[in-house]
Amino acid sequence: MSETVDRRPSSWGYLRKRYEARRTIHRRVPWKWFAFSAVNAIAIAFFVFDRPLGLAAKDLAPPLISIAGDVTDIGRLAWILAGISTIFATGYLVRRRLWKVRRRFRMVYFGQMTAYVALSVLLTAIVANVLKFAIGRARPLIYDQEGIFSFAPFNMHFLHQSFPSGHSANIGALFVSLALLFPRFRLGFIAIGLWLGATRIIIGVHYPSDVAAGLALGAWFAFATSILFARFGLVFSIGRDGGWPTPRLSRLL
């Protein structure tokens, strides 16, 4: 009796073939200019804005602080992942009920988009929390006792986990991912991300430099992950001229 050999390539083998097919058009991640810009923005915020804005947050109008407190938890990792999981599960259930190949293909692509956003946010959250623990910067809540130059590395206390802002990092990853996926609404997503990051300053739990560092970190992981996906031919594509990753949204239309 002859045995049937399954010659279908594994998932990793399939992705490796896609990766090899795009080797000649791979774009290098431009980390130098990004790091230079981010470091300068963080340094300016640290030396120029942290003290006055950190203190001014105490004197803001109570309604503004209340509104900021209501919306700031949008950047909480649990909320973001719960939303992404709900979208992914809904897409999966809908896909199983579709019988036309084109519709099923669109849902597969939609699942890839969801996975891209989730991976960007998750990687950002891991790195941000490691940095918060290792740096141990004091929060504005204890500014009167320790000021803006207080650092207690590897301190597990909440009051010494200010830099970078974890919420801002998650927000940066989420909204830059959406800005890359939907270029037509890019300015809107970036504006929302900046305002949500500012809520961390308004409620007095982060300095401006904490927020700037968090947003920059999230933006970096969203962009780098988009290039990684493009190299595998998933979600994004890179032109022959080696341009920026562009979404393959035509597949959803």
WOUR-V87451 format. One record per residue. N is the residue number from 1. RES is the residue in three letters. PSI is psi as a letter, one per 20 degrees, with the letter a starting at -180 (999 if undefined). OMEGA is omega in whole degrees, 0 to 359 (* if undefined). Layout:
BEGIN
n->N res->RES psi->PSI omega->OMEGA
n->N res->RES psi->PSI omega->OMEGA
END
This chain:
BEGIN
n->1 res->MET psi->p omega->181
n->2 res->SER psi->p omega->180
n->3 res->GLU psi->p omega->179
n->4 res->THR psi->p omega->181
n->5 res->VAL psi->p omega->178
n->6 res->ASP psi->o omega->183
n->7 res->ARG psi->j omega->179
n->8 res->ARG psi->p omega->181
n->9 res->PRO psi->q omega->176
n->10 res->SER psi->r omega->180
n->11 res->SER psi->g omega->180
n->12 res->TRP psi->h omega->178
n->13 res->GLY psi->h omega->178
n->14 res->TYR psi->g omega->179
n->15 res->LEU psi->h omega->179
n->16 res->ARG psi->h omega->177
n->17 res->LYS psi->g omega->178
n->18 res->ARG psi->h omega->179
n->19 res->TYR psi->g omega->181
n->20 res->GLU psi->h omega->181
n->21 res->ALA psi->i omega->183
n->22 res->ARG psi->j omega->184
n->23 res->ARG psi->h omega->184
n->24 res->THR psi->i omega->182
n->25 res->ILE psi->j omega->179
n->26 res->HIS psi->p omega->177
n->27 res->ARG psi->p omega->174
n->28 res->ARG psi->q omega->178
n->29 res->VAL psi->o omega->185
n->30 res->PRO psi->m omega->187
n->31 res->TRP psi->h omega->185
n->32 res->LYS psi->g omega->181
n->33 res->TRP psi->h omega->179
n->34 res->PHE psi->g omega->180
n->35 res->ALA psi->g omega->179
n->36 res->PHE psi->g omega->181
n->37 res->SER psi->g omega->182
n->38 res->ALA psi->g omega->181
n->39 res->VAL psi->g omega->179
n->40 res->ASN psi->g omega->179
n->41 res->ALA psi->g omega->179
n->42 res->ILE psi->g omega->180
n->43 res->ALA psi->g omega->178
n->44 res->ILE psi->g omega->179
n->45 res->ALA psi->h omega->183
n->46 res->PHE psi->g omega->187
n->47 res->PHE psi->h omega->185
n->48 res->VAL psi->g omega->190
n->49 res->PHE psi->h omega->187
n->50 res->ASP psi->g omega->184
n->51 res->ARG psi->g omega->182
n->52 res->PRO psi->g omega->182
n->53 res->LEU psi->h omega->177
n->54 res->GLY psi->h omega->178
n->55 res->LEU psi->h omega->183
n->56 res->ALA psi->h omega->181
n->57 res->ALA psi->h omega->181
n->58 res->LYS psi->h omega->185
n->59 res->ASP psi->j omega->180
n->60 res->LEU psi->q omega->181
n->61 res->ALA psi->p omega->180
n->62 res->PRO psi->g omega->178
n->63 res->PRO psi->h omega->179
n->64 res->LEU psi->g omega->179
n->65 res->ILE psi->h omega->179
n->66 res->SER psi->g omega->179
n->67 res->ILE psi->g omega->179
n->68 res->ALA psi->h omega->179
n->69 res->GLY psi->h omega->180
n->70 res->ASP psi->h omega->186
n->71 res->VAL psi->i omega->187
n->72 res->THR psi->h omega->182
n->73 res->ASP psi->i omega->171
n->74 res->ILE psi->h omega->180
n->75 res->GLY psi->j omega->179
n->76 res->ARG psi->p omega->185
n->77 res->LEU psi->g omega->183
n->78 res->ALA psi->g omega->179
n->79 res->TRP psi->g omega->181
n->80 res->ILE psi->g omega->181
n->81 res->LEU psi->h omega->177
n->82 res->ALA psi->g omega->178
n->83 res->GLY psi->g omega->179
n->84 res->ILE psi->g omega->180
n->85 res->SER psi->h omega->179
n->86 res->THR psi->g omega->179
n->87 res->ILE psi->g omega->181
n->88 res->PHE psi->g omega->181
n->89 res->ALA psi->g omega->178
n->90 res->THR psi->g omega->178
n->91 res->GLY psi->h omega->180
n->92 res->TYR psi->g omega->180
n->93 res->LEU psi->h omega->178
n->94 res->VAL psi->g omega->182
n->95 res->ARG psi->h omega->182
n->96 res->ARG psi->h omega->180
n->97 res->ARG psi->i omega->181
n->98 res->LEU psi->p omega->181
n->99 res->TRP psi->i omega->179
n->100 res->LYS psi->p omega->184
n->101 res->VAL psi->g omega->183
n->102 res->ARG psi->g omega->180
n->103 res->ARG psi->g omega->178
n->104 res->ARG psi->h omega->179
n->105 res->PHE psi->g omega->178
n->106 res->ARG psi->h omega->181
n->107 res->MET psi->h omega->175
n->108 res->VAL psi->g omega->178
n->109 res->TYR psi->h omega->177
n->110 res->PHE psi->h omega->177
n->111 res->GLY psi->h omega->177
n->112 res->GLN psi->h omega->177
n->113 res->MET psi->g omega->180
n->114 res->THR psi->g omega->179
n->115 res->ALA psi->h omega->178
n->116 res->TYR psi->g omega->180
n->117 res->VAL psi->g omega->181
n->118 res->ALA psi->g omega->181
n->119 res->LEU psi->h omega->179
n->120 res->SER psi->g omega->182
n->121 res->VAL psi->g omega->183
n->122 res->LEU psi->g omega->178
n->123 res->LEU psi->g omega->178
n->124 res->THR psi->g omega->182
n->125 res->ALA psi->g omega->180
n->126 res->ILE psi->g omega->182
n->127 res->VAL psi->g omega->181
n->128 res->ALA psi->g omega->181
n->129 res->ASN psi->h omega->175
n->130 res->VAL psi->g omega->179
n->131 res->LEU psi->g omega->179
n->132 res->LYS psi->g omega->181
n->133 res->PHE psi->g omega->184
n->134 res->ALA psi->h omega->184
n->135 res->ILE psi->g omega->175
n->136 res->GLY psi->l omega->180
n->137 res->ARG psi->q omega->179
n->138 res->ALA psi->q omega->180
n->139 res->ARG psi->r omega->176
n->140 res->PRO psi->h omega->180
n->141 res->LEU psi->h omega->179
n->142 res->ILE psi->k omega->179
n->143 res->TYR psi->g omega->183
n->144 res->ASP psi->h omega->180
n->145 res->GLN psi->h omega->190
n->146 res->GLU psi->i omega->178
n->147 res->GLY psi->a omega->185
n->148 res->ILE psi->i omega->184
n->149 res->PHE psi->k omega->182
n->150 res->SER psi->p omega->179
n->151 res->PHE psi->p omega->177
n->152 res->ALA psi->n omega->184
n->153 res->PRO psi->q omega->176
n->154 res->PHE psi->k omega->174
n->155 res->ASN psi->p omega->185
n->156 res->MET psi->i omega->185
n->157 res->HIS psi->q omega->180
n->158 res->PHE psi->h omega->184
n->159 res->LEU psi->i omega->178
n->160 res->HIS psi->l omega->177
n->161 res->GLN psi->l omega->187
n->162 res->SER psi->h omega->188
n->163 res->PHE psi->p omega->351
n->164 res->PRO psi->r omega->178
n->165 res->SER psi->o omega->180
n->166 res->GLY psi->g omega->178
n->167 res->HIS psi->g omega->181
n->168 res->SER psi->h omega->178
n->169 res->ALA psi->g omega->178
n->170 res->ASN psi->g omega->179
n->171 res->ILE psi->g omega->178
n->172 res->GLY psi->g omega->180
n->173 res->ALA psi->g omega->183
n->174 res->LEU psi->g omega->188
n->175 res->PHE psi->h omega->173
n->176 res->VAL psi->h omega->174
n->177 res->SER psi->g omega->179
n->178 res->LEU psi->h omega->178
n->179 res->ALA psi->h omega->178
n->180 res->LEU psi->h omega->180
n->181 res->LEU psi->h omega->183
n->182 res->PHE psi->m omega->185
n->183 res->PRO psi->h omega->182
n->184 res->ARG psi->h omega->182
n->185 res->PHE psi->k omega->187
n->186 res->ARG psi->g omega->182
n->187 res->LEU psi->h omega->179
n->188 res->GLY psi->g omega->179
n->189 res->PHE psi->g omega->180
n->190 res->ILE psi->g omega->179
n->191 res->ALA psi->g omega->179
n->192 res->ILE psi->g omega->179
n->193 res->GLY psi->g omega->180
n->194 res->LEU psi->g omega->181
n->195 res->TRP psi->g omega->178
n->196 res->LEU psi->h omega->175
n->197 res->GLY psi->h omega->180
n->198 res->ALA psi->h omega->179
n->199 res->THR psi->h omega->179
n->200 res->ARG psi->h omega->177
n->201 res->ILE psi->g omega->183
n->202 res->ILE psi->g omega->182
n->203 res->ILE psi->i omega->170
n->204 res->GLY psi->k omega->181
n->205 res->VAL psi->i omega->179
n->206 res->HIS psi->q omega->172
n->207 res->TYR psi->r omega->177
n->208 res->PRO psi->h omega->180
n->209 res->SER psi->h omega->176
n->210 res->ASP psi->g omega->181
n->211 res->VAL psi->g omega->179
n->212 res->ALA psi->g omega->180
n->213 res->ALA psi->g omega->180
n->214 res->GLY psi->g omega->179
n->215 res->LEU psi->g omega->180
n->216 res->ALA psi->g omega->180
n->217 res->LEU psi->g omega->179
n->218 res->GLY psi->g omega->179
n->219 res->ALA psi->h omega->181
n->220 res->TRP psi->g omega->182
n->221 res->PHE psi->h omega->177
n->222 res->ALA psi->g omega->181
n->223 res->PHE psi->g omega->181
n->224 res->ALA psi->h omega->179
n->225 res->THR psi->h omega->177
n->226 res->SER psi->h omega->178
n->227 res->ILE psi->g omega->177
n->228 res->LEU psi->g omega->179
n->229 res->PHE psi->h omega->179
n->230 res->ALA psi->h omega->180
n->231 res->ARG psi->h omega->176
n->232 res->PHE psi->j omega->180
n->233 res->GLY psi->k omega->181
n->234 res->LEU psi->p omega->174
n->235 res->VAL psi->g omega->184
n->236 res->PHE psi->r omega->174
n->237 res->SER psi->q omega->178
n->238 res->ILE psi->p omega->181
n->239 res->GLY psi->r omega->180
n->240 res->ARG psi->h omega->179
n->241 res->ASP psi->j omega->178
n->242 res->GLY psi->k omega->183
n->243 res->GLY psi->a omega->181
n->244 res->TRP psi->q omega->175
n->245 res->PRO psi->p omega->179
n->246 res->THR psi->q omega->182
n->247 res->PRO psi->q omega->178
n->248 res->ARG psi->l omega->187
n->249 res->LEU psi->i omega->180
n->250 res->SER psi->h omega->180
n->251 res->ARG psi->i omega->179
n->252 res->LEU psi->i omega->186
n->253 res->LEU psi->999 omega->*
END
